[in-house]
Amino acid sequence: MGEAMSSATNEAMKICQECGGTGTILIELYHRQSFDVDSGYIEERVETCTDCLGSGERLTDDEDDEDDA
């Protein structure tokens, strides 16, 4: 009985397309040196994926809703 429940749960989940199942995404932040000078540096920051909330998986129903919009 426990196996049937877990397989039903696994079927309803899909790997998050935004983060590729890792649960994190890489954000690039652009820092300019000043308003008059275009040079600066790029900072890369790891953040929790907002689509899957860090789990790496999404419900199948959630993705179907986004495709309709």
Distance bins in CASP14 RR format, pairs under 12 A and 6 or more apart:
PFRMAT RR
TARGET T0000
AUTHOR 0000-0000-0000
RMODE 2
METHOD distances of the structure
MODEL  1
1 7 0 0 0 0 0 1 0 0 0 0 0
1 8 0 0 0 0 0 1 0 0 0 0 0
2 8 0 0 0 0 1 0 0 0 0 0 0
2 9 0 0 0 0 0 1 0 0 0 0 0
3 9 0 0 0 0 0 1 0 0 0 0 0
3 10 0 0 0 0 0 1 0 0 0 0 0
4 10 0 0 0 0 0 1 0 0 0 0 0
4 11 0 0 0 0 0 1 0 0 0 0 0
5 11 0 0 0 0 0 1 0 0 0 0 0
5 12 0 0 0 0 0 1 0 0 0 0 0
6 12 0 0 0 0 0 1 0 0 0 0 0
6 13 0 0 0 0 0 1 0 0 0 0 0
7 13 0 0 0 0 0 1 0 0 0 0 0
8 60 0 0 0 0 0 1 0 0 0 0 0
9 57 0 0 0 0 0 1 0 0 0 0 0
9 59 0 0 0 0 0 1 0 0 0 0 0
9 60 0 0 0 0 0 1 0 0 0 0 0
10 57 0 0 0 0 1 0 0 0 0 0 0
10 59 0 0 0 0 0 1 0 0 0 0 0
10 60 0 0 0 0 0 1 0 0 0 0 0
11 57 0 0 0 0 0 1 0 0 0 0 0
11 59 0 0 0 0 0 1 0 0 0 0 0
11 60 1 0 0 1 0 0 0 0 0 0 0
11 61 0 0 0 0 0 1 0 0 0 0 0
12 57 0 0 0 0 1 0 0 0 0 0 0
12 58 0 0 0 0 1 0 0 0 0 0 0
12 59 1 0 1 0 0 0 0 0 0 0 0
12 60 1 0 1 0 0 0 0 0 0 0 0
12 61 1 0 0 1 0 0 0 0 0 0 0
12 62 0 0 0 0 1 0 0 0 0 0 0
12 63 0 0 0 0 0 1 0 0 0 0 0
12 64 0 0 0 0 0 1 0 0 0 0 0
13 21 0 0 0 0 0 1 0 0 0 0 0
13 52 0 0 0 0 1 0 0 0 0 0 0
13 55 0 0 0 0 1 0 0 0 0 0 0
13 56 0 0 0 0 1 0 0 0 0 0 0
13 57 1 0 1 0 0 0 0 0 0 0 0
13 58 1 0 0 1 0 0 0 0 0 0 0
13 59 1 0 0 1 0 0 0 0 0 0 0
13 60 1 0 0 1 0 0 0 0 0 0 0
13 61 0 0 0 0 0 1 0 0 0 0 0
13 62 0 0 0 0 1 0 0 0 0 0 0
13 63 0 0 0 0 0 1 0 0 0 0 0
14 20 0 0 0 0 0 1 0 0 0 0 0
14 21 0 0 0 0 1 0 0 0 0 0 0
14 51 0 0 0 0 0 1 0 0 0 0 0
14 52 0 0 0 0 1 0 0 0 0 0 0
14 55 0 0 0 0 0 1 0 0 0 0 0
14 56 0 0 0 0 1 0 0 0 0 0 0
14 57 1 0 0 1 0 0 0 0 0 0 0
14 58 1 0 1 0 0 0 0 0 0 0 0
14 59 1 0 0 1 0 0 0 0 0 0 0
14 60 1 0 1 0 0 0 0 0 0 0 0
14 61 0 0 0 0 1 0 0 0 0 0 0
14 62 0 0 0 0 1 0 0 0 0 0 0
14 63 1 0 0 1 0 0 0 0 0 0 0
14 64 0 0 0 0 1 0 0 0 0 0 0
14 66 0 0 0 0 0 1 0 0 0 0 0
15 21 1 0 1 0 0 0 0 0 0 0 0
15 22 0 0 0 0 1 0 0 0 0 0 0
15 23 0 0 0 0 1 0 0 0 0 0 0
15 49 0 0 0 0 0 1 0 0 0 0 0
15 51 0 0 0 0 0 1 0 0 0 0 0
15 52 0 0 0 0 1 0 0 0 0 0 0
15 55 0 0 0 0 0 1 0 0 0 0 0
15 56 1 0 0 1 0 0 0 0 0 0 0
15 57 1 0 0 1 0 0 0 0 0 0 0
15 58 1 0 0 1 0 0 0 0 0 0 0
15 59 0 0 0 0 0 1 0 0 0 0 0
15 60 0 0 0 0 0 1 0 0 0 0 0
15 63 0 0 0 0 0 1 0 0 0 0 0
16 22 0 0 0 0 1 0 0 0 0 0 0
16 23 1 0 0 1 0 0 0 0 0 0 0
16 24 0 0 0 0 0 1 0 0 0 0 0
16 25 0 0 0 0 1 0 0 0 0 0 0
16 48 0 0 0 0 0 1 0 0 0 0 0
16 49 1 0 0 1 0 0 0 0 0 0 0
16 50 0 0 0 0 0 1 0 0 0 0 0
16 51 1 0 1 0 0 0 0 0 0 0 0
16 52 1 1 0 0 0 0 0 0 0 0 0
16 53 0 0 0 0 1 0 0 0 0 0 0
16 54 0 0 0 0 1 0 0 0 0 0 0
16 55 1 0 0 1 0 0 0 0 0 0 0
16 56 1 0 1 0 0 0 0 0 0 0 0
16 57 1 0 0 1 0 0 0 0 0 0 0
16 58 1 0 1 0 0 0 0 0 0 0 0
16 59 0 0 0 0 0 1 0 0 0 0 0
16 60 0 0 0 0 0 1 0 0 0 0 0
16 62 0 0 0 0 1 0 0 0 0 0 0
16 63 0 0 0 0 1 0 0 0 0 0 0
16 66 0 0 0 0 0 1 0 0 0 0 0
17 23 0 0 0 0 0 1 0 0 0 0 0
17 25 0 0 0 0 0 1 0 0 0 0 0
17 49 0 0 0 0 0 1 0 0 0 0 0
17 51 1 0 0 1 0 0 0 0 0 0 0
17 52 0 0 0 0 1 0 0 0 0 0 0
17 56 0 0 0 0 0 1 0 0 0 0 0
17 57 0 0 0 0 0 1 0 0 0 0 0
17 58 0 0 0 0 1 0 0 0 0 0 0
17 62 0 0 0 0 0 1 0 0 0 0 0
17 63 1 0 0 1 0 0 0 0 0 0 0
17 66 0 0 0 0 1 0 0 0 0 0 0
17 67 0 0 0 0 0 1 0 0 0 0 0
18 24 0 0 0 0 0 1 0 0 0 0 0
18 25 1 0 0 1 0 0 0 0 0 0 0
18 26 0 0 0 0 0 1 0 0 0 0 0
18 47 0 0 0 0 0 1 0 0 0 0 0
18 48 0 0 0 0 0 1 0 0 0 0 0
18 49 1 0 1 0 0 0 0 0 0 0 0
18 50 1 0 0 1 0 0 0 0 0 0 0
18 51 1 0 1 0 0 0 0 0 0 0 0
18 52 1 0 0 1 0 0 0 0 0 0 0
18 53 0 0 0 0 0 1 0 0 0 0 0
18 54 0 0 0 0 0 1 0 0 0 0 0
18 55 0 0 0 0 0 1 0 0 0 0 0
18 56 0 0 0 0 1 0 0 0 0 0 0
18 57 0 0 0 0 0 1 0 0 0 0 0
18 58 0 0 0 0 1 0 0 0 0 0 0
18 62 0 0 0 0 0 1 0 0 0 0 0
18 63 0 0 0 0 0 1 0 0 0 0 0
18 66 0 0 0 0 0 1 0 0 0 0 0
19 25 1 0 1 0 0 0 0 0 0 0 0
19 26 0 0 0 0 1 0 0 0 0 0 0
19 27 0 0 0 0 0 1 0 0 0 0 0
19 46 0 0 0 0 0 1 0 0 0 0 0
19 47 0 0 0 0 1 0 0 0 0 0 0
19 48 0 0 0 0 1 0 0 0 0 0 0
19 49 1 1 0 0 0 0 0 0 0 0 0
19 50 0 0 0 0 1 0 0 0 0 0 0
19 51 1 0 0 1 0 0 0 0 0 0 0
19 52 1 0 0 1 0 0 0 0 0 0 0
19 53 0 0 0 0 0 1 0 0 0 0 0
19 54 1 0 0 1 0 0 0 0 0 0 0
19 55 0 0 0 0 1 0 0 0 0 0 0
19 56 1 0 1 0 0 0 0 0 0 0 0
19 57 0 0 0 0 0 1 0 0 0 0 0
19 58 0 0 0 0 1 0 0 0 0 0 0
20 26 0 0 0 0 0 1 0 0 0 0 0
20 49 0 0 0 0 1 0 0 0 0 0 0
20 51 0 0 0 0 1 0 0 0 0 0 0
20 52 0 0 0 0 1 0 0 0 0 0 0
20 54 0 0 0 0 0 1 0 0 0 0 0
20 55 0 0 0 0 0 1 0 0 0 0 0
20 56 1 0 0 1 0 0 0 0 0 0 0
20 57 0 0 0 0 1 0 0 0 0 0 0
20 58 0 0 0 0 0 1 0 0 0 0 0
21 49 0 0 0 0 1 0 0 0 0 0 0
21 51 0 0 0 0 0 1 0 0 0 0 0
21 52 1 0 0 1 0 0 0 0 0 0 0
21 53 0 0 0 0 0 1 0 0 0 0 0
21 54 0 0 0 0 1 0 0 0 0 0 0
21 55 0 0 0 0 1 0 0 0 0 0 0
21 56 1 1 0 0 0 0 0 0 0 0 0
21 57 1 0 0 1 0 0 0 0 0 0 0
21 58 0 0 0 0 1 0 0 0 0 0 0
22 46 0 0 0 0 1 0 0 0 0 0 0
22 47 0 0 0 0 0 1 0 0 0 0 0
22 48 0 0 0 0 0 1 0 0 0 0 0
22 49 1 0 0 1 0 0 0 0 0 0 0
22 51 0 0 0 0 0 1 0 0 0 0 0
22 52 0 0 0 0 1 0 0 0 0 0 0
22 54 0 0 0 0 1 0 0 0 0 0 0
22 55 0 0 0 0 0 1 0 0 0 0 0
22 56 1 0 0 1 0 0 0 0 0 0 0
22 57 0 0 0 0 0 1 0 0 0 0 0
23 46 0 0 0 0 1 0 0 0 0 0 0
23 47 0 0 0 0 1 0 0 0 0 0 0
23 48 1 0 0 1 0 0 0 0 0 0 0
23 49 1 0 1 0 0 0 0 0 0 0 0
23 50 0 0 0 0 0 1 0 0 0 0 0
23 51 0 0 0 0 1 0 0 0 0 0 0
23 52 1 0 1 0 0 0 0 0 0 0 0
23 53 0 0 0 0 1 0 0 0 0 0 0
23 54 1 1 0 0 0 0 0 0 0 0 0
23 55 1 0 0 1 0 0 0 0 0 0 0
23 56 1 0 1 0 0 0 0 0 0 0 0
23 57 0 0 0 0 1 0 0 0 0 0 0
23 58 0 0 0 0 0 1 0 0 0 0 0
24 44 0 0 0 0 0 1 0 0 0 0 0
24 45 0 0 0 0 0 1 0 0 0 0 0
24 46 1 0 1 0 0 0 0 0 0 0 0
24 47 1 0 0 1 0 0 0 0 0 0 0
24 48 1 0 0 1 0 0 0 0 0 0 0
24 49 1 0 0 1 0 0 0 0 0 0 0
24 50 0 0 0 0 0 1 0 0 0 0 0
24 51 0 0 0 0 0 1 0 0 0 0 0
24 52 0 0 0 0 1 0 0 0 0 0 0
24 53 0 0 0 0 0 1 0 0 0 0 0
24 54 1 0 0 1 0 0 0 0 0 0 0
24 55 0 0 0 0 0 1 0 0 0 0 0
24 56 0 0 0 0 1 0 0 0 0 0 0
25 44 0 0 0 0 0 1 0 0 0 0 0
25 45 0 0 0 0 1 0 0 0 0 0 0
25 46 1 0 0 1 0 0 0 0 0 0 0
25 47 1 0 1 0 0 0 0 0 0 0 0
25 48 1 0 0 1 0 0 0 0 0 0 0
25 49 1 0 1 0 0 0 0 0 0 0 0
25 50 0 0 0 0 1 0 0 0 0 0 0
25 51 0 0 0 0 1 0 0 0 0 0 0
25 52 0 0 0 0 1 0 0 0 0 0 0
25 53 0 0 0 0 0 1 0 0 0 0 0
25 54 0 0 0 0 1 0 0 0 0 0 0
25 56 0 0 0 0 0 1 0 0 0 0 0
26 42 0 0 0 0 0 1 0 0 0 0 0
26 43 0 0 0 0 0 1 0 0 0 0 0
26 44 1 0 1 0 0 0 0 0 0 0 0
26 45 1 0 0 1 0 0 0 0 0 0 0
26 46 1 0 1 0 0 0 0 0 0 0 0
26 47 0 0 0 0 1 0 0 0 0 0 0
26 48 0 0 0 0 0 1 0 0 0 0 0
26 49 0 0 0 0 0 1 0 0 0 0 0
27 42 0 0 0 0 0 1 0 0 0 0 0
27 43 0 0 0 0 1 0 0 0 0 0 0
27 44 1 0 0 1 0 0 0 0 0 0 0
27 45 1 0 1 0 0 0 0 0 0 0 0
27 46 1 0 0 1 0 0 0 0 0 0 0
27 47 1 0 1 0 0 0 0 0 0 0 0
27 48 0 0 0 0 0 1 0 0 0 0 0
27 49 0 0 0 0 0 1 0 0 0 0 0
27 50 0 0 0 0 0 1 0 0 0 0 0
28 41 0 0 0 0 0 1 0 0 0 0 0
28 42 1 0 1 0 0 0 0 0 0 0 0
28 43 1 0 0 1 0 0 0 0 0 0 0
28 44 1 0 1 0 0 0 0 0 0 0 0
28 45 0 0 0 0 1 0 0 0 0 0 0
28 46 0 0 0 0 0 1 0 0 0 0 0
28 47 0 0 0 0 0 1 0 0 0 0 0
29 40 0 0 0 0 0 1 0 0 0 0 0
29 41 0 0 0 0 1 0 0 0 0 0 0
29 42 1 0 0 1 0 0 0 0 0 0 0
29 43 1 0 1 0 0 0 0 0 0 0 0
29 44 1 0 0 1 0 0 0 0 0 0 0
29 45 1 0 0 1 0 0 0 0 0 0 0
29 46 0 0 0 0 0 1 0 0 0 0 0
29 47 0 0 0 0 0 1 0 0 0 0 0
30 38 0 0 0 0 0 1 0 0 0 0 0
30 39 0 0 0 0 0 1 0 0 0 0 0
30 40 1 0 0 1 0 0 0 0 0 0 0
30 41 0 0 0 0 1 0 0 0 0 0 0
30 42 1 0 1 0 0 0 0 0 0 0 0
30 43 0 0 0 0 1 0 0 0 0 0 0
30 44 0 0 0 0 0 1 0 0 0 0 0
30 45 0 0 0 0 0 1 0 0 0 0 0
31 37 0 0 0 0 0 1 0 0 0 0 0
31 38 0 0 0 0 0 1 0 0 0 0 0
31 39 0 0 0 0 0 1 0 0 0 0 0
31 40 1 0 1 0 0 0 0 0 0 0 0
31 41 1 0 1 0 0 0 0 0 0 0 0
31 42 1 0 0 1 0 0 0 0 0 0 0
31 43 1 0 0 1 0 0 0 0 0 0 0
31 44 0 0 0 0 0 1 0 0 0 0 0
31 45 0 0 0 0 0 1 0 0 0 0 0
32 38 1 0 0 1 0 0 0 0 0 0 0
32 39 1 0 0 1 0 0 0 0 0 0 0
32 40 1 0 1 0 0 0 0 0 0 0 0
32 41 0 0 0 0 1 0 0 0 0 0 0
32 42 0 0 0 0 0 1 0 0 0 0 0
32 43 0 0 0 0 0 1 0 0 0 0 0
33 39 1 0 1 0 0 0 0 0 0 0 0
33 40 1 0 1 0 0 0 0 0 0 0 0
33 41 0 0 0 0 1 0 0 0 0 0 0
34 40 0 0 0 0 1 0 0 0 0 0 0
46 54 0 0 0 0 0 1 0 0 0 0 0
47 53 0 0 0 0 0 1 0 0 0 0 0
47 54 0 0 0 0 1 0 0 0 0 0 0
48 54 1 0 1 0 0 0 0 0 0 0 0
48 55 0 0 0 0 1 0 0 0 0 0 0
48 56 0 0 0 0 1 0 0 0 0 0 0
49 55 0 0 0 0 1 0 0 0 0 0 0
49 56 1 0 0 1 0 0 0 0 0 0 0
49 57 0 0 0 0 0 1 0 0 0 0 0
49 58 0 0 0 0 1 0 0 0 0 0 0
50 56 0 0 0 0 0 1 0 0 0 0 0
50 58 0 0 0 0 0 1 0 0 0 0 0
51 57 0 0 0 0 0 1 0 0 0 0 0
51 58 1 0 0 1 0 0 0 0 0 0 0
51 59 0 0 0 0 0 1 0 0 0 0 0
51 62 0 0 0 0 1 0 0 0 0 0 0
51 63 0 0 0 0 1 0 0 0 0 0 0
51 66 0 0 0 0 1 0 0 0 0 0 0
52 58 1 0 1 0 0 0 0 0 0 0 0
52 59 0 0 0 0 1 0 0 0 0 0 0
52 62 0 0 0 0 1 0 0 0 0 0 0
52 63 0 0 0 0 0 1 0 0 0 0 0
53 59 0 0 0 0 0 1 0 0 0 0 0
53 62 0 0 0 0 0 1 0 0 0 0 0
55 62 0 0 0 0 0 1 0 0 0 0 0
57 63 0 0 0 0 0 1 0 0 0 0 0
58 64 0 0 0 0 0 1 0 0 0 0 0
58 65 0 0 0 0 0 1 0 0 0 0 0
58 66 0 0 0 0 1 0 0 0 0 0 0
59 65 0 0 0 0 1 0 0 0 0 0 0
59 66 0 0 0 0 0 1 0 0 0 0 0
60 66 0 0 0 0 0 1 0 0 0 0 0
60 67 0 0 0 0 0 1 0 0 0 0 0
61 67 0 0 0 0 0 1 0 0 0 0 0
61 68 0 0 0 0 0 1 0 0 0 0 0
62 68 0 0 0 0 0 1 0 0 0 0 0
62 69 0 0 0 0 0 1 0 0 0 0 0
63 69 0 0 0 0 0 1 0 0 0 0 0
END
